[in-house]
Amino acid sequence: MLSAQNEERGQNLKVKLLRYTKDAELLCGAAASTSTRSGTPSEILEKMDMETAKRLIKRVTGYGHGSVVEHAFFTFSIEGVSRSMTHQLVRHRIASYTQQSQRYVIYNTLESYVTPPSIAQNAEAKKMFDQTLERISQTYQDLLKLKIPKEDARFILPNAAKTNIIVTMNARELRHFFNLRCCARAQWEMREVATQMLKQARKAAPALFENTGPSCVELGYCCEGTMKPTECNVEEIKKRFREL
């Protein structure tokens, strides 16, 4: 019988900002200034101060010219999430990814999987879910004992399989990512990851992300039309993300 000690398997995801461009705001401010000034980029950057950089970034990105913030990069470690979540993540193509490989990592306990909160909170559903994972994991182990390569045994693993991934995005792509993935319409796991990423990116470079979040935060209204969740309150969401 597999271990079932962790009853919060869906709540243990972690996001950590590993590295980011040094003086990102000064660099992006210098980039914004380069297109309209006669000095060289290196001269402009050397003279750039934070207040000027913040003002330039706000003005230029407000015009829709997001290319100036593409010069800043942020690298995150995303840990303990499902393969379902990372499959959504890698749809964002202007990014670099390195993911834990199922060719090398063995899945042999219930802690190797993510349980959605809706299932965790329903005793009958959770029992069915855990029993299914136990059967899958046992079959997976049996295949390995039969000398089936891990790269082939993994074919039976579900979307719930837990994984870790490193992702690097530039600030422009991150802003777009936050617009889509912090939204209430995003899947719960993706939304939690995106919100944690935003919180840490904003702490590292406030001027690049001060007015960022789901699209309604920047636009001032919901653009989801009839797809807007009935429980959404745009003003509350805007307030929450601006205070993040």
C-alpha positions as CSV (number, residue, x, y, z in Angstrom):
1,M,0.0,0.0,0.0
2,L,1.3,3.4,-0.9
3,S,1.9,6.2,1.6
4,A,-0.9,8.7,2.0
5,Q,0.6,10.9,4.7
6,N,0.3,14.1,2.8
7,E,-3.3,15.2,2.8
8,E,-2.5,18.6,1.2
9,R,-0.9,17.4,-2.0
10,G,-2.5,20.1,-4.1
11,Q,-1.4,22.9,-1.8
12,N,2.3,22.4,-1.7
13,L,3.4,24.1,-4.8
14,K,6.3,26.5,-4.5
15,V,7.5,29.4,-6.6
16,K,10.9,31.0,-6.2
17,L,12.5,33.8,-8.2
18,L,16.1,32.4,-8.7
19,R,17.7,35.2,-10.8
20,Y,16.8,38.4,-12.6
21,T,18.5,41.1,-14.6
22,K,20.6,43.3,-12.4
23,D,19.2,46.9,-12.3
24,A,16.4,45.8,-14.6
25,E,14.4,49.0,-14.2
26,L,17.4,51.2,-15.1
27,L,18.2,49.1,-18.1
28,C,14.6,49.2,-19.4
29,G,14.5,53.0,-18.7
30,A,17.7,53.4,-20.7
31,A,16.1,51.3,-23.5
32,A,13.1,53.6,-23.5
33,S,15.3,56.6,-23.7
34,T,17.6,55.3,-26.4
35,S,15.1,55.6,-29.2
36,T,14.6,59.4,-28.7
37,R,18.1,60.6,-27.6
38,S,21.3,61.1,-29.5
39,G,23.5,59.6,-26.8
40,T,24.7,56.0,-26.9
41,P,22.9,53.4,-24.9
42,S,25.9,52.9,-22.6
43,E,26.0,56.7,-21.9
44,I,22.3,56.9,-21.3
45,L,22.4,53.9,-18.9
46,E,25.3,55.4,-17.0
47,K,23.3,58.6,-16.3
48,M,20.0,56.9,-15.7
49,D,18.4,57.3,-12.3
50,M,15.6,55.3,-10.8
51,E,12.9,58.0,-10.8
52,T,13.6,58.8,-14.5
53,A,13.5,55.1,-15.3
54,K,10.2,54.6,-13.6
55,R,8.7,57.6,-15.3
56,L,9.9,56.4,-18.7
57,I,8.8,52.8,-18.3
58,K,5.3,53.9,-17.2
59,R,4.9,56.3,-20.0
60,V,6.2,54.2,-22.8
61,T,4.5,51.0,-21.8
62,G,1.3,53.0,-21.3
63,Y,1.6,53.9,-25.0
64,G,1.7,50.1,-25.8
65,H,5.4,50.0,-26.6
66,G,6.3,46.9,-24.6
67,S,9.5,46.1,-26.4
68,V,11.6,48.3,-24.0
69,V,10.9,45.9,-21.1
70,E,12.0,42.8,-23.1
71,H,15.6,43.5,-22.0
72,A,14.8,42.4,-18.4
73,F,14.8,38.6,-17.7
74,F,13.4,36.7,-14.7
75,T,14.1,33.0,-13.9
76,F,11.8,31.1,-11.6
77,S,11.8,27.7,-10.0
78,I,8.3,26.2,-10.0
79,E,8.1,23.1,-7.7
80,G,5.5,20.5,-6.8
81,V,3.0,21.2,-9.6
82,S,1.2,18.8,-11.9
83,R,2.0,17.9,-15.4
84,S,-1.4,19.3,-16.3
85,M,-0.2,22.7,-15.1
86,T,3.2,22.6,-16.9
87,H,1.5,21.6,-20.1
88,Q,-0.4,24.9,-19.9
89,L,2.7,26.8,-18.9
90,V,4.8,25.7,-21.9
91,R,2.2,27.1,-24.3
92,H,3.8,30.4,-23.6
93,R,6.4,30.2,-26.3
94,I,8.5,33.3,-25.7
95,A,10.2,31.6,-22.7
96,S,12.9,29.1,-21.9
97,Y,12.0,25.9,-20.0
98,T,13.9,23.0,-18.3
99,Q,11.6,20.4,-16.7
100,Q,12.2,17.3,-14.5
101,S,12.2,14.3,-16.8
102,Q,10.0,11.2,-16.2
103,R,12.7,9.2,-18.0
104,Y,14.8,9.5,-14.8
105,V,12.4,10.2,-11.9
106,I,10.4,7.3,-10.4
107,Y,6.8,7.8,-9.2
108,N,6.2,5.4,-6.3
109,T,4.1,7.2,-3.6
110,L,1.0,9.3,-3.4
111,E,3.2,12.3,-2.7
112,S,4.4,11.9,-6.3
113,Y,1.0,13.3,-7.4
114,V,-1.1,16.5,-7.1
115,T,-4.6,16.3,-5.7
116,P,-7.0,19.2,-6.8
117,P,-8.7,20.9,-3.9
118,S,-12.2,20.0,-5.2
119,I,-11.2,16.3,-4.9
120,A,-9.4,16.7,-1.6
121,Q,-12.4,18.3,0.0
122,N,-14.8,15.5,-1.1
123,A,-14.1,12.3,0.9
124,E,-15.7,9.9,-1.6
125,A,-14.0,11.5,-4.6
126,K,-10.6,11.6,-2.8
127,K,-10.9,7.9,-2.0
128,M,-11.6,7.1,-5.6
129,F,-8.8,9.4,-6.7
130,D,-6.2,7.9,-4.3
131,Q,-7.2,4.3,-5.2
132,T,-6.8,5.0,-8.9
133,L,-3.3,6.6,-8.3
134,E,-2.3,3.6,-6.2
135,R,-3.3,1.2,-9.0
136,I,-1.5,3.3,-11.6
137,S,1.6,3.5,-9.4
138,Q,1.6,-0.2,-8.7
139,T,1.3,-1.0,-12.4
140,Y,4.1,1.4,-13.1
141,Q,6.3,-0.3,-10.5
142,D,5.4,-3.7,-12.0
143,L,6.4,-2.5,-15.5
144,L,9.8,-1.4,-14.1
145,K,10.3,-4.8,-12.5
146,L,9.7,-6.4,-15.9
147,K,12.6,-4.3,-17.2
148,I,10.4,-1.9,-19.1
149,P,12.4,1.3,-19.5
150,K,11.2,4.3,-17.5
151,E,10.7,6.2,-20.7
152,D,8.1,3.7,-21.7
153,A,6.6,2.9,-18.2
154,R,5.8,6.6,-17.8
155,F,3.2,6.3,-20.6
156,I,0.6,5.3,-18.0
157,L,1.3,8.2,-15.6
158,P,-1.6,10.7,-15.3
159,N,-1.8,14.5,-15.6
160,A,-1.6,14.5,-11.7
161,A,2.0,13.5,-11.8
162,K,4.0,16.0,-9.8
163,T,6.9,17.8,-11.5
164,N,9.4,20.7,-11.1
165,I,10.3,23.2,-13.8
166,I,12.6,26.2,-14.4
167,V,11.2,29.0,-16.5
168,T,12.8,32.2,-17.8
169,M,10.8,35.0,-19.3
170,N,11.4,38.6,-20.2
171,A,9.3,41.2,-18.5
172,R,7.1,41.8,-21.5
173,E,6.2,38.2,-21.8
174,L,5.7,38.0,-18.0
175,R,3.2,40.9,-18.2
176,H,1.3,39.1,-20.9
177,F,1.5,35.8,-18.9
178,F,0.1,37.6,-15.8
179,N,-2.8,39.1,-17.9
180,L,-3.9,35.6,-18.9
181,R,-2.9,33.4,-16.0
182,C,-3.8,35.5,-13.0
183,C,-7.3,35.8,-14.3
184,A,-10.1,34.1,-12.4
185,R,-10.8,32.0,-15.5
186,A,-7.4,30.4,-15.4
187,Q,-7.1,26.9,-13.9
188,W,-6.6,27.1,-10.1
189,E,-3.0,25.7,-10.1
190,M,-1.8,27.9,-12.9
191,R,-3.5,30.9,-11.3
192,E,-1.7,30.3,-8.0
193,V,1.7,29.9,-9.7
194,A,1.2,33.1,-11.7
195,T,0.1,35.1,-8.7
196,Q,3.2,34.0,-6.8
197,M,5.4,34.8,-9.7
198,L,3.9,38.3,-10.0
199,K,4.4,38.9,-6.3
200,Q,8.1,38.1,-6.4
201,A,8.7,39.8,-9.8
202,R,7.1,43.0,-8.5
203,K,9.2,42.9,-5.4
204,A,12.3,42.6,-7.5
205,A,11.4,45.3,-10.1
206,P,8.3,47.3,-9.0
207,A,8.3,49.7,-11.9
208,L,8.1,46.9,-14.4
209,F,5.0,45.2,-12.8
210,E,3.3,47.9,-10.6
211,N,0.1,47.9,-12.6
212,T,0.2,44.3,-13.7
213,G,-2.1,41.3,-13.0
214,P,-5.2,39.9,-14.8
215,S,-6.2,41.9,-17.8
216,C,-8.9,43.8,-15.9
217,V,-6.2,45.4,-13.7
218,E,-4.6,47.1,-16.7
219,L,-7.7,47.7,-18.7
220,G,-10.1,48.7,-15.9
221,Y,-12.8,46.3,-17.1
222,C,-13.2,42.6,-17.8
223,C,-12.6,41.6,-21.4
224,E,-13.9,38.0,-21.1
225,G,-17.4,38.9,-22.2
226,T,-19.9,36.1,-21.6
227,M,-17.1,33.9,-20.3
228,K,-16.6,36.1,-17.3
229,P,-17.1,34.1,-14.1
230,T,-20.3,35.2,-12.3
231,E,-18.4,35.5,-9.0
232,C,-15.9,38.0,-10.4
233,N,-15.9,41.5,-9.0
234,V,-13.5,43.6,-11.1
235,E,-13.0,46.3,-8.6
236,E,-12.2,43.8,-5.8
237,I,-9.7,42.0,-8.2
238,K,-8.0,45.3,-9.2
239,K,-7.7,46.3,-5.5
240,R,-6.3,42.9,-4.5
241,F,-3.6,42.8,-7.2
242,R,-2.6,46.4,-6.8
243,E,-2.0,45.6,-3.1
244,L,-0.2,42.3,-3.8
